[in-house]
C-alpha cells in the first residue's frame, strides 16, 4: 500500500508509463501490470481514499477577471429579495 501511495504522489513517468497524469483507469492498469491484481475503478477509488488520497481541483478563474465581481456577484448590500416584484398579469 505504501508503494502505491508513493507512486501516486510521485506522478507518472510519461516515457515509461505512457501517461502525463494518473487517472483511475491508468492506475488500475498499472497495478495489474505491476502486481497482477485487478481492481475495478470503484475499488481503486476506495483504495485511494483509504490511503488518504483524493482528487482536488480548484475552481478555474479568468486571468483578467475582476476580484471584486467574483466575491459579490449581486453587488454590495444588494440581495435577491430586495428586487421589486411585479405582478405577471393585470386585472
C-alpha positions as CSV (number, residue, x, y, z in Angstrom):
1,X,0.0,0.0,0.0
2,X,2.8,2.4,0.8
3,X,4.4,1.7,-2.6
4,X,1.2,2.6,-4.4
5,X,0.8,5.8,-2.4
6,X,4.4,6.8,-3.2
7,X,3.8,6.1,-6.9
8,X,0.7,8.2,-7.0
9,X,2.3,11.1,-5.1
10,X,5.4,11.0,-7.4
11,X,3.3,11.0,-10.5
12,X,3.8,9.0,-13.7
13,X,6.9,9.0,-15.8
14,X,5.5,9.8,-19.3
15,X,8.0,7.8,-21.4
16,X,7.7,4.7,-19.2
17,X,4.0,4.9,-18.1
18,X,2.6,6.4,-21.3
19,X,0.5,9.0,-19.4
20,X,1.2,12.5,-18.2
21,X,-1.1,12.3,-15.1
22,X,-2.7,9.4,-13.2
23,X,-6.3,8.6,-13.9
24,X,-8.2,5.8,-12.1
25,X,-8.1,3.6,-15.2
26,X,-4.4,4.2,-15.6
27,X,-3.8,3.2,-12.0
28,X,-5.9,0.1,-12.4
29,X,-3.8,-0.9,-15.5
30,X,-0.5,-0.1,-13.8
31,X,-1.4,-2.1,-10.6
32,X,-2.5,-5.1,-12.8
33,X,0.8,-5.0,-14.7
34,X,3.0,-4.4,-11.7
35,X,1.4,-6.8,-9.1
36,X,-1.0,-8.9,-11.1
37,X,-4.0,-7.7,-9.1
38,X,-7.0,-6.3,-10.9
39,X,-9.2,-3.6,-9.4
40,X,-12.4,-2.1,-10.7
41,X,-12.5,1.7,-11.0
42,X,-14.7,1.9,-7.9
43,X,-12.3,-0.4,-6.0
44,X,-9.3,1.7,-6.9
45,X,-11.1,4.8,-5.8
46,X,-11.9,3.2,-2.4
47,X,-8.3,2.1,-2.1
48,X,-7.0,5.6,-2.8
49,X,-9.5,7.0,-0.2
50,X,-8.2,4.5,2.3
51,X,-4.7,5.8,1.6
52,X,-6.0,9.3,2.3
53,X,-5.6,10.3,-1.3
54,X,-8.3,12.2,-3.2
55,X,-8.6,14.4,-6.3
56,X,-8.9,18.1,-5.5
57,X,-9.4,20.6,-8.2
58,X,-9.6,24.3,-7.7
59,X,-12.3,26.4,-9.4
60,X,-11.0,28.0,-12.6
61,X,-10.7,31.7,-12.7
62,X,-10.3,34.0,-15.7
63,X,-6.8,35.6,-15.5
64,X,-8.3,39.1,-16.3
65,X,-11.4,38.7,-14.1
66,X,-12.1,41.4,-11.5
67,X,-11.7,40.1,-8.0
68,X,-14.5,42.3,-6.7
69,X,-17.0,40.8,-9.1
70,X,-16.0,37.3,-8.2
71,X,-16.6,38.0,-4.5
72,X,-20.1,39.6,-4.6
73,X,-21.9,38.9,-7.9
74,X,-25.1,40.6,-6.7
75,X,-23.4,43.9,-5.9
76,X,-22.7,45.3,-2.5
77,X,-25.5,45.3,0.0
78,X,-28.0,44.0,-2.6
79,X,-29.8,40.7,-2.3
80,X,-32.2,38.9,-4.5
81,X,-35.0,39.6,-2.0
82,X,-34.6,43.4,-2.4
83,X,-35.7,43.3,-6.0
84,X,-39.1,44.8,-6.9
85,X,-41.6,42.1,-7.8
86,X,-44.1,42.9,-10.5
87,X,-47.3,41.0,-11.0
88,X,-47.4,38.8,-14.1
89,X,-51.0,39.8,-15.1
90,X,-53.1,42.9,-14.6
91,X,-56.9,43.0,-14.0
